Amino acid sequence: MSETKEVRLKIFANLLKMLRYLSKILLGLFLILLVLVISVVKLVDRSPYEEQAFYQEMDQRLDSLNSHFSVPIDTVTLQVGWSEVNITPSTNLPLAGYGARDPKTMEGVLDSSFIRAVVYQLDARKLAMIFSDLLVIHPELRNAVFESLPSGWQRHEIYFTATHTHSGQGAWAPGVVGDLFAGAYDPQQVVILSDKTLEAINKATANLKPGAVQFGELSVDNLVRNRLVKEKGITDPWLKVARLQSDTLVGHIAVFSAHATCFGADNHLLASDYPGELVRMLNEPFDFGAYAAGAVGSMAVNTNGDSPKEKIEEVASGLNEQVQLLSLIGLDQLPIQQLTSFRLNLPMRDPQVKLTNSLALRPYIFNMSFGEYSNDISVAVLGQAIFIGLPCDFSGELAVPLYEQARALGYQLFITSFNGGYAGYVIKDEWYDLSKYEARTMSWYGPDAGSYLSEVISRLIQIIHENNETNPARR
């Protein structure tokens, strides 16, 4: 064999050794990458919710609710009191509402911010409804309030809501997700907001006077649109109103489904959006006003205005006219003989943030980014009115049939959002695979979360009705 041939064979043999070595390295890297991917990504769970352990748990909870209901009282007058506490920050905090807002720091104050409270008391039963000029009530704030409740108050007697302004103060949410939507976390901000909430409860309690509350609704379909699927879907057009009386004073609570997003991500001023303007209008002829975001999922304001100011004026004026109309002619006059409130733990599927329609991040990644918090449903029954507080952006498309069910049974149903937990968006099942923000990024609890929560709420309405029908004191 020639010397040249031997050299070539040696070179070839060395190349083979190198290739085998590189292939082992590449195989090792591939296996490491595969393990990393498997540890981070999973298949989207599409198994029916009825087959899940969390559903069986909820089924048992719903079957054991009768002990929460109070016996109607016809010899005690309802006591009503309210308060308003200013929470406008003295420093330029981050603004909450848009991940795309950059920077998030507020540059001034357009509107003052408030926490408003309405307290009801009927004999030994009481309820405090909290209305905050915030994007949401984050679990950190909820927990801080619960840990410092005034003597005599229990957690189930606190009903949280928010206006859902996307230009409100932030800094109240830890974690990556909190930083994205509410700016850098400041624990002191939670302390301040908790103290202000407790102050509002105490002031409203001190203002309790013999009073009354009446309920009504009007369709305002010209002011809301379906932002998720437009004409393919429906809207929740119902403006829900509670007219309050405390001695000679008169106030109103308004609940509507359209997102408070008249200001966009380019706004850097603290602003209460159209809910704040509506409350200011209600305070002109009356003594008190409060607003709660309704079933805002998939719902946006529908206006002809070009600027935020024009949009806010159009929506607030339109809603104000309807509230005042209802206050004059269209509200139920039934006396309040029952006051019941409870919080129903809401077990759910493990969270899964979708990367594609088939793949999602594993739950522990979500929990590391958002935090591990419990969710529940807030329930308050005031006579023939049912208030359901949810820990999510619940779709108006899902709310409409629930309103119809309640009406058929003789009840006025109020669905409000942001009760102190947060479970993302809950939309109609058929939209779950859309490549849109609400469906792809924010629908965290599976393809049938809409059906699951709708079933739970529907069963709550039926349970409340059956309890009222079978209660001997009602015959």
C-alpha positions in Angstrom: 0.0 0.0 0.0 1.4 3.4 -0.9 2.2 5.9 1.7 -0.3 8.4 0.2 -3.1 5.9 0.5 -2.2 5.2 4.1 -2.3 8.8 5.0 -5.7 9.2 3.3 -7.1 6.2 5.2 -5.8 7.7 8.5 -7.4 11.0 7.7 -10.7 9.3 6.8 -10.6 7.2 10.0 -10.0 10.4 12.1 -12.9 12.1 10.3 -15.2 9.1 11.2 -14.1 9.3 14.8 -14.7 13.1 14.8 -18.1 12.6 13.2 -19.0 9.9 15.8 -17.9 12.2 18.5 -19.9 15.2 17.1 -22.9 13.0 16.6 -22.8 12.0 20.3 -22.5 15.6 21.3 -25.4 16.6 19.0 -27.5 13.7 20.3 -26.7 14.7 23.8 -27.6 18.3 23.1 -30.8 17.2 21.4 -31.8 15.0 24.4 -31.1 17.9 26.7 -33.1 20.2 24.6 -35.9 17.6 24.4 -35.9 17.2 28.2 -36.0 21.0 28.5 -38.9 21.3 26.1 -40.8 18.5 27.7 -40.3 20.1 31.1 -41.6 23.5 29.9 -44.2 22.5 27.2 -47.2 20.2 27.3 -50.1 19.3 25.1 -53.2 21.4 25.6 -55.6 19.5 27.8 -58.9 19.1 25.9 -60.5 16.4 28.0 -64.1 17.3 28.9 -64.4 19.2 32.2 -67.1 16.8 33.4 -64.5 14.1 33.6 -62.1 16.1 35.8 -61.6 15.9 39.5 -62.2 19.6 39.9 -65.7 19.2 38.5 -66.6 16.5 41.0 -65.3 18.8 43.7 -67.4 21.7 42.5 -70.4 19.4 42.2 -70.1 18.5 45.8 -69.7 22.1 46.9 -72.9 23.1 44.9 -74.8 20.4 46.6 -74.0 21.6 50.1 -74.9 25.3 49.8 -78.2 25.4 51.7 -76.6 26.3 55.0 -75.5 29.6 53.6 -79.0 31.0 53.0 -80.7 33.2 55.6 -84.3 33.1 56.6 -86.3 36.0 55.2 -87.2 38.7 57.7 -90.2 41.0 57.2 -90.0 42.8 60.6 -86.6 44.5 60.2 -85.8 47.5 58.0 -82.8 47.3 55.7 -80.0 49.6 56.7 -77.9 51.2 53.9 -74.7 53.3 54.1 -72.0 54.4 51.6 -68.7 56.1 51.5 -66.1 57.4 49.1 -62.3 57.4 49.8 -59.8 59.2 47.6 -56.9 56.9 46.5 -55.2 59.3 44.1 -51.4 58.6 44.5 -49.1 61.5 45.5 -46.2 60.1 43.4 -46.0 59.0 39.8 -46.7 55.2 40.0 -46.9 52.9 37.1 -50.2 52.8 35.2 -52.0 49.4 34.9 -53.8 48.1 31.9 -51.7 47.7 28.8 -48.7 45.5 28.3 -47.7 47.7 25.4 -47.6 50.9 27.4 -43.9 51.9 27.5 -42.9 53.5 29.8 -45.6 52.6 32.3 -44.9 55.5 34.7 -47.8 58.0 35.0 -46.9 61.6 34.0 -49.7 63.3 35.8 -53.4 63.1 37.1 -56.3 63.7 34.8 -58.9 62.2 37.2 -58.8 61.5 40.9 -59.2 57.8 41.9 -61.5 56.5 44.5 -62.6 53.4 46.4 -66.3 53.5 47.1 -68.2 51.2 49.5 -71.8 50.4 50.0 -72.8 48.5 53.2 -76.1 46.8 53.7 -77.3 45.4 57.0 -80.4 43.4 57.7 -80.7 42.2 61.3 -77.4 40.3 62.0 -76.5 39.9 58.3 -74.4 42.5 56.5 -72.6 43.0 53.2 -69.9 45.4 52.0 -69.7 46.0 48.3 -66.3 47.6 47.2 -66.0 49.6 44.0 -62.4 50.5 43.1 -61.0 52.7 40.4 -58.5 50.0 39.5 -57.9 47.6 36.6 -58.6 44.6 38.8 -58.6 43.6 42.4 -55.4 41.6 42.6 -55.2 38.6 45.0 -52.5 40.4 46.9 -54.9 43.2 47.7 -57.8 40.9 48.5 -55.6 38.9 50.9 -54.3 42.1 52.6 -57.9 43.3 53.2 -59.0 39.9 54.4 -56.2 39.7 56.9 -57.1 43.1 58.4 -60.9 43.1 58.4 -62.6 45.2 61.1 -64.0 43.4 64.1 -67.3 41.7 63.3 -66.7 41.3 59.6 -66.1 38.0 57.8 -64.5 37.4 54.4 -67.6 36.2 52.7 -69.3 39.6 53.6 -66.8 41.5 51.4 -67.8 41.8 47.7 -65.0 43.2 45.5 -65.4 44.8 42.1 -63.4 47.2 40.0 -64.1 49.7 37.2 -61.5 48.1 35.0 -60.0 51.4 33.9 -56.9 50.7 31.8 -55.3 54.0 33.0 -55.5 53.4 36.7 -52.7 53.1 39.2 -50.6 49.9 39.3 -47.6 48.5 41.2 -49.9 46.1 43.2 -49.0 42.8 41.4 -45.8 40.8 41.9 -44.3 38.5 39.3 -43.5 38.7 35.6 -47.2 39.0 34.6 -47.8 41.6 37.2 -44.9 43.7 36.0 -46.2 43.4 32.4 -49.7 44.7 33.1 -49.3 46.8 36.3 -45.7 47.9 36.4 -43.0 47.2 38.9 -44.4 45.8 42.1 -44.3 47.9 45.3 -45.6 46.1 48.4 -46.4 49.4 50.0 -49.0 50.1 47.3 -50.9 47.0 48.5 -50.8 48.3 52.1 -52.1 51.7 51.1 -54.9 50.3 49.0 -55.8 47.8 51.7 -55.9 50.6 54.3 -58.1 52.8 52.1 -60.5 49.9 51.4 -60.9 49.2 55.2 -61.4 53.0 55.7 -64.2 52.9 53.1 -65.9 50.0 54.8 -65.7 51.7 58.2 -67.1 55.0 56.9 -69.9 53.3 55.1 -70.8 51.3 58.2 -70.8 54.5 60.3 -73.2 56.0 57.7 -75.8 53.2 58.0 -79.4 54.5 58.0 -82.8 53.0 57.4 -83.1 52.7 53.6 -84.0 50.6 50.6 -82.6 49.3 47.4 -84.4 48.7 44.0 -83.2 47.1 40.9 -83.7 47.4 37.1 -82.1 47.0 33.7 -82.2 48.5 30.2 -80.7 47.4 26.9 -78.1 49.9 25.7 -76.9 48.0 22.6 -75.7 51.1 20.7 -72.8 51.6 23.2 -71.2 48.1 23.1 -69.7 45.9 20.4 -68.1 42.5 20.3 -64.4 43.1 19.8 -63.4 39.4 19.6 -65.5 38.1 16.7 -67.5 41.2 15.7 -70.8 40.3 13.9 -70.1 36.6 14.3 -70.9 36.9 18.0 -73.4 38.7 20.2 -73.0 41.5 22.7 -74.1 42.0 26.3 -76.2 45.2 26.0 -77.6 45.2 29.5 -77.1 48.2 31.8 -77.9 46.9 35.3 -78.8 49.5 38.0 -79.4 49.4 41.7 -81.1 52.5 43.2 -80.0 53.1 46.8 -81.8 55.0 49.5 -80.2 55.8 52.9 -82.6 58.0 54.9 -83.3 60.9 52.6 -80.1 60.3 50.4 -80.2 58.6 47.0 -77.4 56.8 45.2 -76.9 54.5 42.3 -74.8 51.5 41.3 -74.3 51.0 37.6 -73.0 47.8 36.0 -72.1 47.6 32.2 -70.2 45.2 30.0 -68.0 47.4 27.8 -64.2 47.6 28.5 -63.1 50.9 30.0 -60.5 51.5 27.2 -61.4 54.9 25.7 -57.8 55.8 26.6 -55.2 53.7 24.8 -51.7 52.5 25.6 -50.3 55.9 24.6 -52.0 57.6 27.6 -49.7 58.3 30.5 -52.2 60.3 32.8 -54.0 58.7 35.7 -57.6 58.5 34.3 -60.9 56.8 35.4 -62.1 56.5 31.7 -65.9 56.5 31.1 -66.8 54.8 34.5 -65.4 57.8 36.3 -67.2 60.3 34.2 -70.5 58.4 34.6 -70.1 58.5 38.4 -69.4 62.2 38.3 -72.6 62.7 36.3 -74.6 60.5 38.7 -73.3 62.6 41.6 -74.7 65.8 40.1 -78.4 65.3 40.7 -78.0 62.5 43.3 -75.9 61.9 46.5 -73.8 58.9 45.5 -72.7 56.9 42.5 -70.6 53.8 41.9 -69.7 51.7 38.9 -68.7 48.0 38.5 -67.4 46.3 35.4 -69.8 43.7 34.2 -69.2 40.8 31.8 -66.4 42.7 30.0 -64.8 39.7 28.2 -65.0 40.3 24.4 -67.0 43.5 24.9 -65.7 47.0 23.9 -67.3 50.4 23.8 -69.0 51.4 20.6 -68.8 55.1 19.9 -68.6 57.6 17.1 -66.0 59.7 18.9 -62.5 60.2 17.5 -60.7 61.3 20.7 -60.7 59.6 24.1 -62.6 62.7 25.5 -65.3 62.4 22.9 -65.7 58.6 23.4 -65.9 59.0 27.2 -68.5 61.8 26.9 -70.7 59.7 24.5 -70.6 56.5 26.6 -71.0 58.2 30.0 -73.8 60.5 28.8 -75.6 57.6 27.2 -75.5 55.5 30.3 -76.3 58.4 32.6 -79.5 59.1 30.7 -80.6 55.5 31.1 -79.7 55.3 34.8 -81.8 58.4 35.5 -84.6 57.1 33.4 -84.7 53.8 35.3 -84.4 55.7 38.6 -87.6 57.6 37.8 -89.8 55.0 36.3 -88.4 51.5 35.9 -87.2 49.9 39.1 -88.6 47.1 41.2 -90.3 48.2 44.4 -90.1 44.9 46.4 -88.9 45.2 50.0 -85.7 43.5 50.9 -86.4 40.6 53.3 -83.3 38.5 52.7 -79.6 39.3 52.7 -77.3 36.3 52.0 -73.6 36.3 51.0 -71.0 33.6 50.6 -67.8 32.9 48.6 -67.8 29.6 46.7 -64.3 28.1 46.1 -63.8 27.7 42.4 -61.7 24.6 41.5 -60.4 24.8 37.9 -58.3 22.9 35.4 -54.5 23.5 35.8 -53.6 26.7 34.0 -52.2 26.3 30.5 -50.9 29.3 28.5 -51.1 28.3 24.9 -48.1 28.6 22.5 -50.0 27.0 19.7 -53.5 25.4 19.5 -51.8 22.1 20.5 -49.0 23.2 22.9 -49.0 25.1 26.1 -46.6 26.1 28.9 -46.7 23.8 31.9 -48.7 25.0 34.9 -45.6 25.6 37.1 -44.2 28.1 34.5 -47.5 30.0 34.8 -47.4 29.9 38.6 -43.8 31.1 38.6 -44.8 34.1 36.4 -48.2 35.0 37.9 -48.2 33.5 41.4 -50.2 30.7 43.0 -53.6 32.1 44.2 -57.0 30.6 44.9 -60.1 31.7 43.0 -63.7 31.8 44.1 -67.1 33.1 43.1 -68.7 35.8 45.3 -72.4 35.5 45.7 -74.8 38.0 47.3 -78.6 37.8 47.3 -80.5 41.0 48.1 -84.2 40.1 47.9 -84.9 39.2 44.3 -81.5 40.5 43.1 -78.5 38.1 42.7 -75.0 39.4 42.5 -72.3 37.1 41.1 -68.7 38.3 41.3 -66.2 36.5 39.1 -62.4 36.3 39.2 -62.0 36.9 35.5 -62.8 38.8 32.3 -66.1 36.9 31.8 -67.5 37.1 28.3 -70.7 39.1 27.8 -71.6 36.4 25.3 -71.8 33.9 28.2 -73.7 36.4 30.4 -76.7 37.0 28.2 -78.3 33.5 28.5 -77.7 33.6 32.3 -79.6 36.9 32.5 -82.5 35.2 30.6 -82.5 32.3 33.0 -82.6 34.6 36.0 -85.4 36.7 34.5 -87.5 33.6 33.8 -87.3 32.7 37.5 -88.2 36.3 38.7 -84.7 37.5 39.6 -82.5 40.4 38.5 -79.0 39.1 37.9 -75.9 41.2 38.2 -72.6 39.7 36.9 -69.5 41.6 37.9 -65.8 40.9 37.3 -62.6 41.1 39.3 -63.7 39.9 42.7 -60.2 39.5 44.2 -58.9 36.6 42.1 -57.8 36.6 38.5 -58.3 33.7 36.0 -57.7 35.5 32.8 -60.4 35.6 30.1 -63.3 33.2 30.0 -64.9 33.2 26.6 -67.2 31.0 24.5 -65.8 27.6 23.8 -66.1 27.9 20.1 -63.6 30.9 20.0 -60.9 29.1 22.1 -58.6 28.3 19.1 -58.7 31.8 17.5 -55.3 33.4 17.0 -56.4 36.5 19.0 -55.3 38.0 22.3 -58.3 36.9 24.4 -58.2 33.3 23.1 -54.5 32.6 22.5 -52.8 34.6 25.3 -55.4 35.1 28.0 -57.6 32.0 28.0 -55.7 30.1 30.7 -58.1 27.4 31.9 -58.9 25.3 28.9 -61.2 25.0 25.9 -64.4 24.6 27.9 -63.9 27.1 30.8 -66.8 29.1 29.4 -69.1 26.1 29.6 -67.8 25.2 33.0 -68.3 28.6 34.6 -71.7 29.1 32.8 -72.9 25.8 34.3 -71.7 26.7 37.8 -73.5 30.1 37.6 -76.6 28.5 36.1 -76.7 26.0 39.0 -76.2 28.8 41.5 -79.2 30.6 40.2 -81.3 27.5 40.3 -80.1 26.7 43.9 -81.0 30.2 45.1 -84.4 29.9 43.5 -85.1 26.4 44.9 -84.1 27.6 48.4 -86.4 30.5 48.2 -89.3 28.4 46.9 -88.9 25.7 49.7 -88.2 28.1 52.6 -91.3 27.9 54.9 -90.9 31.5 55.8 -91.6 32.5 52.2 -95.0 30.8 52.0 
